[in-house]
Amino acid sequence: MNIPENLKYTKDHEWIKVEGDTAVIGITDYAQGELGDIVFVEIETQGETLNQGDVFGSIEAVKTVSDLFMPAGGEILEVNDSINDTPELINTDPFGKGWLVKVKLTDPSEIDGLLDAAQYKEQIEA
């Protein structure tokens, strides 16, 4: 299982990569594996400012539907259009082409409270 060291993680299995005052958010390799074949992603929050922990969309797999939670507060600047046509990118490349949204962070210090790769690995192995 892939758990990149350069990312931060939530207990709800989202990852966040900070690039200055913006960040890219997606779901982890573990999460996509647990969900199974992803068939649809619904994110209708572009342009909205959400708080840490708020639901920003949902992801539907063959077996289930799961909410997507904001790892840190911010304005949703962009939604990955590629996942509308090919949601399976989340299964095949969750840390690359399968990213979900880009956000302008409201309070970058919120990232400090998230899990690092070792802590996230501990959580999913528990």
Long-range contacts (C-beta under 8 A, 24 or more apart in sequence): 1-29, 1-30, 1-33, 1-124, 2-29, 2-94, 2-95, 3-28, 3-29, 3-30, 3-117, 3-120, 3-121, 4-95, 4-117, 5-116, 5-117, 7-95, 7-117, 8-71, 8-111, 8-114, 8-115, 8-116, 9-71, 9-114, 9-115, 9-116, 9-117, 9-119, 9-120, 10-69, 10-71, 10-114, 10-115, 11-115, 11-123, 12-69, 13-124, 14-68, 14-69, 14-70, 14-71, 15-71, 15-94, 15-95, 16-71, 16-72, 16-111, 16-114, 18-105, 18-108, 18-111, 21-104, 21-105, 21-108, 22-77, 22-102, 22-103, 22-104, 22-105, 23-71, 23-72, 23-74, 23-102, 23-103, 23-105, 23-111, 24-99, 24-101, 24-102, 25-56, 25-70, 25-71, 25-99, 25-100, 25-101, 25-102, 25-103, 26-90, 26-94, 26-95, 26-98, 26-99, 26-100, 27-59, 27-68, 27-90, 27-94, 27-98, 27-100, 28-94, 28-120, 29-94, 29-95, 30-124, 31-66, 31-94, 32-90, 32-91, 32-94, 32-98, 35-59, 35-61, 35-63, 35-64, 35-66, 36-61, 36-62, 36-63, 37-61, 37-62, 37-88, 37-91, 38-87, 38-88, 38-90, 38-91, 39-87, 40-87, 41-83, 41-84, 41-87, 41-90, 41-100, 43-68, 43-76, 43-79, 43-100, 43-101, 45-76, 45-101, 46-76, 46-77, 46-78, 46-79, 46-101, 47-75, 47-76, 48-75, 48-76, 49-73, 49-74, 49-75, 49-76, 49-106, 50-74, 50-75, 50-76, 51-106, 52-110, 56-101, 57-100, 57-101, 59-87, 59-90, 68-100, 70-103, 71-110, 71-111, 71-114, 72-103, 72-105, 72-106, 72-107, 72-108, 72-110, 72-111, 72-114, 73-105, 73-106, 73-107, 73-110, 74-103, 74-104, 74-105, 74-106, 75-103, 75-104, 75-106, 76-101, 76-102, 76-103, 77-101, 77-102, 77-103, 77-104, 78-102
